[in-house]
Amino acid sequence: MTDLYPAADERELLRRAAAAHTAAVRECEAFLRRLPEVPDPADLAEYANLLTREEQTRADRQAGLAIASLEAE
């Protein structure tokens, strides 16, 4: 069975993963703020890359914690 709470030494890894995800989300927001009204293909490619990075960092962030079911067994 997976422990619900990570060991103390794993907490720093979880913090770093959360910080990386936060940075990725902020970069995506900054991009959207400067996005021109009519994006060109380079803008679309950059957005796709930013979304991929955001999804990867989110997965890394979530990988460290097991979430207990809220439903009664």
N, C-alpha and C positions, 0 to 999 in steps of 0.2 A: 504494500500500500504506500502511496506517495504521501510524504509529510506535507501538511498544509503550510507550515512555516519553514522557510529556508534556514540553513545553518548561518551563523553569524558571518562567516567568511564569504558566503554567497550574497549577502545583502549589498555589498559594495558593487558586485557585478550587476545586480538588479538596479541599483541606483544609476550606474553608468548606462545601462540599457534604456532606462527611462529618460535620462538626460539626452541620449542620442535621438530618441523618438521625439522629444520636445523640440530639439534643434531641427529635425527634419520637417516637422509640422510648421515651425516658424519660417523656414526657408520657402516652403510651399506658399504660405500666406504672403510673404514678401514678394514672391514671384507674381502672385495674382494681383497684388496691389499695383505693380508696374506693368502688367500685361496690357498691350495696346488694344484698342477697341476691335481691331481686325488683326488677329494673330497670324503670323506667317508660319511656315513649316518648322522653322527652327524653334519658335516658341512652343509649338505643339510637342516637339521632341523633348524639349527641356521639361515641359510639364509632365510628360510621360515618365521621364527619368526621376523627377521629384516624387511623383506618386509611388513609383517602384521603391525608392529609398524609404519613403514613409511607411509603406507596407512591410518592408523587411525589418525596419527598426521596431515596428509595432509587434511583429512576430517574435523578435528577440526579447522584447520587454515582457510579453505574455508567457514565454517559454519557461520562465523561472518560477512561476507561482501556480500552484494547483488551486482551483476554486471549487469549494465544496458545493454540492447541489443544494439548492434552496428547498427542494421538494422533500417531503418526508418519505422515508423508505419503508 
